[in-house]
Amino acid sequence: MDKLAVDRLQPGIFISLTAVGWVRHPFMLNEFRLSSQRQIDALREMGLRDVAWDPARSTATPLPERAAEDSADDEEIDFGGSALAGMLDDKRHRLAQLRQQRERLARRERQYEQDAVVASEILKGFPGRASDAHAKSRQLSGQVVDSLIGQENVLIHLVNQKSREAGPTFHALNVMMLALLLGRALGLPEDEMRHLGAGALLHDVGKAEIPPRILRAATRTPPEEEFYRAHIGYGIKAVAGARAMQIAERNIIACHHERWDGSGFPNKLAGEKIPRLARIVAIANRYDNLCNPFDLKLAMTPAEAVRHLFKSEGAHFDPALLQAFVKTLGVYPPGSFVLLSNGAVGLVVETRHEALLQPLVMLYDRDIPRNEAMLLDLRDVDLKIESAANPAKLPAEVVEYLAPRGRLDYYVEGAAR
């Protein structure tokens, strides 16, 4: 990057302090777009005469040299260093917040890993230990329901789990989380939420009888498609021994591939003839399959998946439920790559229903190790999201830094405001 005199800086110019070192300046990022005179004052107080800058990422041009000199002559020097001191205090406070955020996210990831182990054992329990496996599915999904009931807000966390594989366990957990998120937004009563959670977790239990070659195939021959669709019947057979399973839960397994327009399977049910809980799971199931296909090269971003559901497959889903689902996820669902108003690139890692436009964002900074990556709660800073970013158009190192697994896995919980 070229150098630019500090006296020629103004808000809107994108600068880099990489040469200075992150620990030696008061800013949260090494590279950012200046947003205030206070930031420029802090650079002066650091004793910097010039900084690296990027014209391509700047939204303003440097001050003319004469204007900069006049400005410097007219400006009274603050010998107290108030701007620098204040920003250093602010940085220390934000670092303390950052540690708390990292610890909280780490706890959620550990909880997700534990839930994944339990869910895997539950799915393996059918059909041989159907009653016990069903009871455990009710217990696991009930923990999420309990966290949502009575809470004013909902948090959606992006989980950075260790596996790239789009296995049945992670899909089952994702569909359960997303279905309960939608169920909560619809105001379902507690008993229906519990049926929804258990049924969503077990919706694909019949796929254990389908060869992986057929499950993973991007296209299938007619006989293969018929075999694939048999997973519905295998699922109903697998849970037959679960005597305590409610009809609403069984109907989720039976009907989650039915379509609003009657083009689904196995019974070509249409409209409100499809049980409502199955209609909810159908949306969650399709969204997760679009974001987490077996071949991750075909994965859609959250925004692309939502757009595809609306434009290409809208006739397949209950329109009121689909609209509620999109509204609940928000404009920038977890897993969205975003461009911030300071020029930084980030990944949305957490949203809350009360502030969907101000999520928690992980920022890319090549000078900071990923396990120490900066997290910014946009409710607490003077920044905003300018737009979603297409990862296919971002440098590979940015995508690998922010989303090394390529998968989107979710953990949902209730929270106070």
C-alpha positions in Angstrom: 0.0 0.0 0.0 1.1 3.6 -0.6 1.8 6.0 2.3 -0.4 9.0 3.1 0.5 11.8 5.5 -1.7 11.7 8.6 -2.5 15.4 8.1 -4.2 14.5 4.8 -6.5 11.9 6.3 -10.3 12.4 6.7 -13.2 10.1 7.5 -13.8 7.6 4.7 -10.1 6.8 3.9 -9.2 3.1 4.4 -5.9 2.7 6.3 -3.6 -0.1 7.4 -1.7 -0.2 10.6 -0.2 -3.7 10.1 3.3 -2.2 10.2 2.6 -0.7 13.6 1.4 -3.9 15.1 -2.0 -4.6 16.7 -0.8 -4.3 20.3 0.8 -0.9 19.7 -2.3 1.0 18.5 -5.7 1.7 20.2 -7.9 0.4 17.3 -9.7 -3.0 17.3 -8.6 -3.7 13.7 -5.3 -3.4 11.8 -7.1 -2.4 8.6 -10.3 -0.3 8.6 -12.0 2.7 7.1 -11.7 5.9 9.2 -15.1 7.0 10.5 -14.3 10.0 12.8 -11.9 12.9 13.5 -11.2 11.3 16.9 -9.5 8.4 15.2 -7.3 10.7 13.2 -6.4 12.6 16.4 -5.4 9.3 18.0 -3.1 8.6 15.0 -1.4 12.0 15.5 -1.0 11.4 19.2 0.7 8.2 18.5 3.4 10.2 16.7 2.7 8.8 13.2 3.5 11.1 10.3 2.0 8.8 7.7 0.1 5.6 7.3 -0.5 3.0 4.6 -3.8 3.5 2.7 -5.9 1.8 0.1 -7.6 4.1 -2.5 -9.8 1.2 -3.8 -11.4 0.6 -0.4 -11.7 4.3 0.5 -14.9 6.2 0.1 -13.2 9.6 0.4 -10.2 11.3 -1.2 -7.2 12.7 0.8 -7.2 16.3 1.8 -5.2 18.5 -0.6 -1.7 19.1 0.7 -2.3 22.9 1.3 -5.6 22.3 3.1 -3.9 19.7 5.3 -1.1 22.1 6.2 -3.6 24.9 7.0 -5.6 22.5 9.0 -2.5 21.4 11.0 -1.5 25.1 11.5 -5.0 26.1 12.8 -5.5 23.1 15.0 -4.6 23.4 18.7 -2.5 20.4 19.8 -4.0 18.3 22.7 -1.0 17.7 24.9 -3.1 15.6 27.2 -3.5 12.9 24.6 -7.2 12.6 25.4 -8.2 10.9 22.1 -5.5 8.3 22.4 -6.1 7.6 26.1 -9.8 7.3 25.6 -9.5 4.9 22.7 -7.0 2.7 24.6 -9.5 2.5 27.5 -12.2 1.6 25.0 -9.9 -1.1 23.5 -9.2 -2.6 26.9 -13.0 -2.7 27.6 -13.7 -4.4 24.3 -11.0 -7.0 24.8 -12.6 -8.0 28.1 -15.9 -8.3 26.2 -14.2 -10.3 23.5 -12.9 -12.8 26.1 -16.4 -13.3 27.5 -17.9 -13.7 24.0 -15.2 -16.3 23.1 -15.9 -18.3 26.3 -19.6 -18.2 25.7 -19.3 -19.4 22.1 -16.9 -22.1 23.2 -19.4 -23.4 25.8 -22.1 -23.5 23.0 -19.8 -25.5 20.8 -19.0 -28.0 23.6 -22.7 -28.4 24.2 -23.3 -29.0 20.5 -20.6 -31.6 20.4 -22.2 -33.4 23.4 -25.6 -33.2 21.8 -24.2 -34.6 18.6 -22.9 -37.6 20.5 -26.3 -38.2 22.1 -28.1 -37.7 18.8 -25.9 -40.2 17.1 -26.7 -42.8 19.7 -30.4 -42.0 19.4 -30.4 -42.6 15.7 -28.5 -45.9 16.1 -31.1 -47.0 18.6 -33.8 -47.6 16.0 -35.3 -50.1 15.5 -33.7 -52.3 18.1 -34.1 -50.1 21.1 -36.9 -47.9 19.7 -38.7 -47.1 23.0 -35.5 -46.1 24.8 -34.2 -44.1 21.7 -37.5 -42.2 21.5 -37.4 -41.3 25.1 -33.9 -39.9 24.7 -35.0 -38.0 21.6 -37.7 -36.3 23.7 -35.2 -35.5 26.4 -32.6 -34.0 24.0 -35.1 -31.9 22.1 -36.8 -31.0 25.3 -33.7 -29.3 26.6 -33.9 -26.9 23.6 -37.6 -26.3 24.1 -37.0 -25.6 27.8 -34.4 -23.0 27.0 -36.9 -21.3 24.6 -40.1 -21.3 26.7 -40.7 -18.1 28.6 -37.7 -16.2 27.2 -38.1 -12.8 25.5 -35.4 -13.4 22.9 -33.8 -16.1 20.8 -30.1 -16.5 20.0 -29.0 -18.4 16.9 -25.4 -19.5 17.1 -23.2 -20.7 14.2 -21.3 -23.7 15.5 -17.7 -24.3 14.3 -17.8 -28.1 14.7 -14.8 -30.2 13.7 -16.2 -32.3 10.9 -16.8 -31.3 7.3 -19.0 -34.3 6.8 -22.7 -33.6 6.2 -23.7 -36.7 8.2 -27.1 -37.7 9.4 -26.5 -36.6 13.0 -25.6 -33.0 12.1 -28.5 -32.8 9.6 -30.9 -34.1 12.3 -29.7 -31.6 14.8 -29.8 -28.7 12.4 -33.4 -29.5 11.3 -34.5 -29.9 14.9 -32.9 -26.5 15.8 -34.4 -24.7 12.8 -37.8 -26.3 13.2 -38.0 -25.2 16.9 -36.8 -21.8 15.9 -39.7 -21.5 13.5 -42.1 -23.1 16.0 -41.2 -20.6 18.6 -41.7 -17.7 16.2 -45.2 -19.1 15.4 -46.1 -19.2 19.1 -46.7 -23.0 19.2 -47.8 -24.2 22.6 -45.3 -26.2 24.7 -46.7 -29.6 24.0 -46.6 -29.0 20.2 -43.0 -27.7 20.5 -42.0 -30.9 22.2 -43.6 -33.1 19.5 -42.0 -30.9 16.9 -38.5 -31.2 18.4 -38.6 -35.0 18.7 -40.2 -35.5 15.3 -37.7 -33.2 13.6 -34.7 -35.0 15.2 -36.0 -38.4 13.9 -37.4 -37.2 10.5 -34.8 -39.1 8.5 -34.4 -42.1 10.7 -35.4 -44.4 7.8 -32.4 -43.4 5.7 -30.3 -45.9 7.7 -31.7 -48.5 5.3 -30.8 -46.6 2.1 -27.3 -47.2 0.6 -25.0 -44.1 0.9 -24.4 -44.2 -2.8 -28.1 -43.5 -3.4 -28.3 -40.9 -0.6 -25.3 -39.0 -1.9 -26.2 -39.1 -5.6 -26.8 -35.7 -7.2 -29.1 -37.4 -9.8 -30.9 -40.7 -9.5 -32.4 -43.2 -12.0 -36.1 -43.8 -11.6 -35.5 -47.1 -9.6 -32.9 -45.3 -7.4 -35.4 -42.5 -6.7 -38.1 -45.0 -5.8 -35.6 -46.7 -3.4 -34.7 -43.3 -1.9 -38.3 -42.4 -1.3 -38.8 -45.6 0.5 -36.9 -44.1 3.5 -40.3 -42.7 4.6 -41.7 -46.2 5.0 -38.5 -47.5 6.6 -38.7 -44.6 9.0 -42.3 -45.4 10.1 -41.2 -49.1 10.5 -38.2 -48.1 12.5 -40.2 -46.2 15.1 -43.0 -48.7 15.3 -41.6 -50.1 18.6 -41.7 -46.6 20.2 -45.1 -47.1 21.9 -45.0 -43.6 23.5 -44.5 -41.8 20.2 -47.3 -39.4 19.5 -49.2 -39.3 16.2 -47.9 -35.7 15.6 -44.3 -36.9 15.8 -44.9 -39.9 13.6 -46.6 -37.7 11.0 -43.5 -35.6 10.8 -41.6 -38.7 9.6 -44.4 -39.6 7.3 -45.1 -36.2 5.7 -41.9 -34.1 5.7 -41.5 -34.6 1.9 -45.1 -33.7 1.1 -45.5 -30.4 -0.8 -48.0 -27.6 -0.5 -48.8 -27.9 -4.2 -49.4 -31.7 -3.9 -46.3 -32.7 -5.8 -44.5 -34.4 -2.9 -44.4 -37.9 -1.6 -45.4 -40.5 -0.5 -49.1 -39.6 -0.5 -49.2 -36.4 -2.6 -51.0 -34.5 0.1 -51.6 -30.8 -0.6 -52.2 -27.6 1.4 -53.5 -27.9 4.9 -54.0 -31.6 4.5 -50.3 -31.9 5.4 -49.9 -31.8 9.2 -48.7 -28.4 10.3 -45.6 -29.7 12.2 -44.6 -31.7 9.1 -44.9 -28.5 7.0 -42.5 -26.7 9.5 -40.0 -29.5 9.3 -40.2 -29.6 5.5 -38.9 -26.0 5.3 -36.1 -26.6 7.9 -35.1 -29.8 6.1 -34.9 -28.2 2.7 -33.0 -25.1 3.9 -30.4 -27.3 5.6 -30.0 -29.5 2.6 -29.4 -26.4 0.4 -26.8 -25.0 2.8 -25.2 -28.3 3.7 -25.3 -30.7 0.7 -23.2 -33.8 0.6 -20.9 -32.1 -1.9 -20.0 -28.8 -0.2 -19.0 -27.3 -3.6 -22.7 -27.1 -4.3 -23.6 -25.4 -1.0 -25.6 -22.2 -1.0 -25.1 -19.3 1.3 -28.0 -18.5 3.7 -29.1 -15.7 1.5 -28.9 -17.8 -1.7 -30.9 -20.6 0.1 -33.6 -18.3 1.2 -33.8 -16.7 -2.3 -34.0 -20.2 -3.9 -36.8 -21.3 -1.6 -38.8 -18.3 -2.5 -38.2 -18.0 -6.2 -37.7 -21.6 -7.3 -39.5 -23.7 -4.8 -42.1 -21.4 -3.2 -45.0 -23.5 -4.4 -43.7 -26.5 -2.4 -44.1 -24.9 1.0 -46.8 -23.3 3.1 -46.4 -19.6 2.1 -47.2 -18.2 5.6 -44.7 -20.6 7.3 -42.0 -19.8 4.7 -42.4 -16.1 5.2 -42.2 -16.6 9.0 -39.1 -18.7 8.6 -37.3 -16.0 6.5 -38.4 -13.3 8.9 -37.1 -15.3 11.8 -33.7 -15.9 10.2 -33.3 -12.3 9.3 -31.5 -10.5 6.5 -28.1 -11.9 7.5 -28.6 -15.4 9.0 -25.6 -16.9 10.9 -23.1 -18.1 8.3 -23.6 -15.0 6.1 -20.4 -13.3 4.8 -20.8 -9.6 5.1 -19.1 -6.3 4.3 -19.0 -3.8 7.1 -19.1 0.0 6.9 -15.4 0.3 7.8 -14.4 -1.9 4.9 -13.9 -5.1 6.9 -15.1 -8.5 5.8 -16.8 -10.7 8.4 -18.9 -13.8 9.1 -22.2 -13.6 11.1 -21.8 -16.0 13.9 -24.8 -15.1 16.1 -28.1 -13.3 15.7 -30.8 -12.3 18.2 -34.4 -11.7 17.2 -34.6 -8.2 18.7 -31.6 -6.9 16.7 -31.4 -8.9 13.4 -29.5 -6.1 11.7 -26.9 -5.9 14.4 -25.5 -9.5 14.8 -22.2 -10.7 16.3 -19.6 -10.8 13.5 -16.3 -12.5 13.3 -13.8 -10.3 11.4 -11.1 -11.3 9.0 -7.6 -10.1 9.9 -4.7 -11.8 8.3 -2.4 -10.6 11.2 -4.5 -12.3 13.9 -4.7 -16.1 14.3 -8.2 -17.5 13.6 -8.6 -18.9 17.1 -8.1 -15.3 18.4 -10.2 -13.7 15.6 -12.0 -10.5 16.5 -15.7 -10.7 17.4 -17.8 -7.5 17.1 -21.3 -7.1 18.5 -22.7 -4.5 16.1 -25.1 -3.3 18.9 -22.0 -1.9 20.7 -20.0 -0.3 18.0 -20.5 2.5 15.4 -20.5 0.1 12.5 -23.2 -1.4 10.3 -23.4 -4.1 7.6 -23.3 -2.6 4.1 -24.1 -5.7 2.2 -23.9 -9.5 2.1 -20.8 -10.9 0.4 -20.6 -13.8 -2.0 -17.8 -16.1 -0.7 -17.2 -17.2 -4.3 -16.0 -13.6 -5.0 -13.9 -13.3 -1.9 -10.2 -14.3 -1.7 -9.8 -17.9 -0.8 -7.7 -17.1 2.3 -10.6 -14.9 3.6 -13.2 -17.7 3.2 -10.9 -20.3 4.7 -10.1 -18.1 7.7 -13.8 -17.3 8.5 -15.4 -20.6 7.6 -12.7 -23.4 7.4 -15.2 -26.2 7.6 -17.6 -24.9 5.0 -20.6 -26.2 6.9 -23.4 -24.3 8.7 -24.5 -25.9 11.9 -26.8 -24.1 14.4 -27.4 -24.0 18.1 -30.6 -22.2 19.3 -31.4 -21.0 22.8 -33.6 -18.5 24.6 -32.1 -15.4 26.2 -33.1 -12.4 28.2 -33.1 -9.0 26.4 
